[in-house]
Amino acid sequence: MTPLTFEFGLNSFGEVATDDGRTLSDAETVRLLVEEAKLAESCGLDVFSIGEHYRPGHIDSAAPVLLSAMATGTERIRLGTSVTVLSTNDPVRLYHDFATLDAVSNGRAQLVLGRASATESFPLFGYNLADYEELFEEKLKLFMRLQREEAVTWSGEFRAPLTEQRLRPRMRQGGIPTWIGVGGSPHSVVRAAGYGLPLMMAIIGGRPQRFAGHVSLYRQALQQAGHEPRPIGQHSLGLIADTDEEAIETWWEYWQPVVAQAAEERGFYKPTRERYEAEIEQGALFVGSPETVAQKIATTARDLHLSRFHLKYDIMHLPRLARSRTIELLGREVAPRVRELLTKESTHG
């Protein structure tokens, strides 16, 4: 990675926005996301990604459809997922969806594949959560073969077998860029390296530098598997505003109730103001003015050998103006400043 090639992306989980205190409908939020992807491109950002959730307040349950709508209104920005829950997707259907998206977007499609941190898709699509690990392993093997081979003969435990299956439309040679999303499991890191796939680390709490061991493990595993170095990215949450104070107060208002609910549902820490401010100062929340956020990204990029940073900029009921301002500032001020800081470090390092 060179500073000039360091990439910036936006991640959305399709959380409904507000406008002048009114909660947007699901349909309005879908259309807002398409407009935000256009804005991201106009601000010079590299990637726009959509998650996959099946719960109230999220409208990202059909990422390929949303991304195709974005493709028709953009020309340059790459379009992907954050993440696709491969365990409860059919690899053949997924291939068709993203081969089509890649064609519509003229080669701009990409994927981040993950096992799922939210598990609503398992009962929804009739999968047993007890098969969590086996589902992902089998489906990843099949999906990568579909991308890399013209005709596939295959059999497994969780879907019908394939015999000399040729899928159309055909993806570009070798398939589309496919990352593995990890939340802290060393086994997932080693698996990504074994396939020679880029690594996207979801760092949503605590000091990002605690993932340094995962980065070292990944780089060693790549080498042992005979693969060239691959990109490493980070996904984290945050908001950028004109001043630190504005960003901190705005994000707290909308972040606090979301984390409070997560604490009840999944045993996360309770969102005290003290802990919140500590996460901004030293942890995984990228909240502040452009200079504050740029300095933090540059430090993290250096420490974790990153080549890409994705900011999850939406959170439940965040006003659309705060969302758009984050997009504008990330693309027009933060990204150039981070590249400047990394250039200085590489020059003097």
C-alpha positions, -999 to 999 in steps of 0.1 A, spaced: 0 0 0 12 35 -9 -5 65 6 -19 76 -27 -37 43 -32 -52 42 3 -89 37 -2 -120 51 16 -154 36 17 -188 40 33 -208 12 49 -245 14 55 -267 -11 73 -298 6 58 -309 21 91 -339 45 86 -331 82 87 -350 112 100 -357 145 83 -367 175 104 -378 151 132 -399 129 109 -388 93 105 -385 84 69 -404 54 55 -386 23 44 -391 33 8 -378 68 14 -347 54 31 -341 31 1 -341 61 -22 -320 81 2 -293 54 1 -292 56 -37 -287 94 -35 -260 90 -8 -241 66 -31 -242 93 -58 -230 119 -33 -202 96 -22 -190 93 -58 -191 131 -63 -170 136 -31 -143 113 -44 -149 82 -22 -138 48 -36 -164 23 -23 -200 23 -12 -212 -9 6 -245 -22 19 -250 -47 48 -276 -75 52 -300 -74 80 -335 -87 88 -348 -66 116 -370 -36 122 -355 -3 111 -331 -18 86 -338 -19 49 -307 -36 36 -322 -70 30 -318 -70 -8 -283 -56 -13 -279 -66 -50 -310 -48 -59 -300 -16 -40 -265 -18 -55 -278 -22 -90 -299 10 -85 -268 28 -74 -249 15 -104 -273 31 -128 -267 65 -112 -230 64 -108 -200 58 -130 -168 53 -110 -175 43 -73 -172 6 -66 -202 -11 -51 -202 -39 -25 -215 -54 7 -207 -51 44 -212 -80 48 -231 -106 28 -242 -134 52 -229 -162 31 -240 -189 56 -277 -183 47 -273 -174 11 -272 -198 -18 -238 -195 -35 -254 -201 -70 -280 -173 -64 -253 -151 -50 -231 -157 -80 -259 -148 -104 -268 -116 -85 -233 -103 -84 -223 -113 -119 -253 -93 -130 -244 -64 -108 -208 -65 -121 -222 -63 -157 -246 -35 -149 -219 -15 -131 -192 -22 -158 -169 -41 -135 -175 -22 -102 -190 -50 -80 -173 -65 -50 -182 -85 -19 -174 -88 18 -185 -123 30 -191 -131 66 -206 -157 89 -231 -132 106 -230 -114 139 -268 -109 138 -285 -143 133 -320 -134 122 -314 -148 87 -309 -184 101 -345 -191 111 -359 -168 83 -343 -190 56 -347 -223 74 -311 -229 86 -300 -243 119 -278 -221 139 -259 -252 152 -245 -254 116 -231 -219 118 -194 -228 110 -201 -257 87 -225 -236 65 -200 -209 60 -171 -232 52 -190 -253 27 -206 -223 9 -173 -204 7 -156 -233 -10 -184 -235 -35 -187 -198 -41 -150 -195 -48 -150 -225 -72 -180 -209 -90 -159 -177 -94 -127 -194 -105 -139 -223 -126 -158 -223 -159 -177 -255 -151 -183 -269 -116 -191 -304 -104 -197 -304 -67 -216 -320 -39 -221 -310 -2 -244 -312 27 -265 -281 25 -276 -278 -11 -283 -299 -42 -252 -311 -61 -239 -296 -93 -227 -314 -124 -206 -295 -150 -226 -264 -141 -219 -233 -161 -234 -201 -147 -245 -171 -167 -240 -142 -169 -203 -151 -165 -183 -130 -141 -150 -115 -153 -120 -138 -154 -112 -150 -118 -144 -135 -103 -150 -102 -86 -130 -88 -56 -141 -109 -26 -131 -100 9 -136 -120 41 -151 -100 70 -139 -110 105 -149 -98 139 -121 -112 160 -118 -149 153 -82 -161 145 -97 -191 126 -115 -167 103 -83 -148 97 -64 -180 87 -92 -191 65 -91 -158 46 -54 -162 41 -58 -198 29 -80 -186 1 -57 -157 -7 -86 -133 0 -84 -97 13 -92 -92 50 -118 -68 63 -117 -64 101 -149 -52 118 -136 -31 147 -165 -17 166 -152 -15 202 -119 -12 221 -86 0 208 -81 -9 171 -45 -17 178 -57 -49 197 -62 -64 162 -24 -61 155 -20 -98 163 -47 -107 138 -29 -87 111 4 -105 119 -13 -138 118 -29 -130 85 3 -119 69 21 -150 81 -7 -173 70 -7 -157 35 30 -163 32 28 -199 44 0 -206 19 21 -192 -9 0 -161 -16 12 -126 -23 4 -99 3 -33 -90 1 -52 -58 12 -63 -53 48 -92 -31 56 -110 -18 87 -148 -12 92 -156 11 121 -185 34 131 -185 71 133 -197 106 123 -178 136 110 -190 172 116 -175 206 114 -164 206 150 -155 179 175 -183 191 199 -210 189 172 -199 154 161 -197 141 197 -231 154 208 -249 144 176 -235 108 176 -242 103 213 -278 112 209 -284 85 183 -257 60 193 -267 57 230 -302 42 224 -289 17 198 -261 4 221 -285 3 251 -308 -20 231 -278 -41 220 -267 -44 256 -301 -58 265 -303 -82 235 -267 -94 232 -249 -86 264 -229 -57 251 -215 -30 275 -240 -4 287 -234 30 269 -222 53 296 -211 88 286 -176 81 301 -172 49 281 -185 67 250 -159 94 252 -132 69 259 -142 50 227 -138 83 208 -105 92 223 -88 58 222 -112 32 209 -131 23 177 -155 52 173 -143 77 146 -163 107 157 -151 143 154 -140 171 131 -122 162 98 -88 168 114 -95 147 145 -109 118 124 -81 120 98 -54 119 125 -70 88 141 -75 70 108 -38 77 98 -25 63 131 -47 32 129 -37 27 92 -1 28 101 -4 5 131 -25 -22 114 -10 -20 79 -43 -10 63 -49 -2 27 -86 6 31 -109 22 57 -147 19 57 -168 42 78 -203 30 89 -219 64 88 -256 56 94 -272 47 127 -309 45 136 -328 77 131 -297 99 124 -309 130 105 -302 128 68 -283 161 69 -258 147 95 -254 116 72 -248 137 41 -224 160 60 -203 130 71 -201 118 35 -190 152 22 -164 157 49 -150 122 46 -145 125 9 -134 161 5 -114 167 37 -106 135 56 -95 113 28 -70 139 13 -57 147 48 -51 110 57 -32 105 24 -11 136 32 -3 123 67 6 88 54 28 103 27 47 123 53 51 92 75 64 71 46 87 99 34 102 104 69 100 67 79 
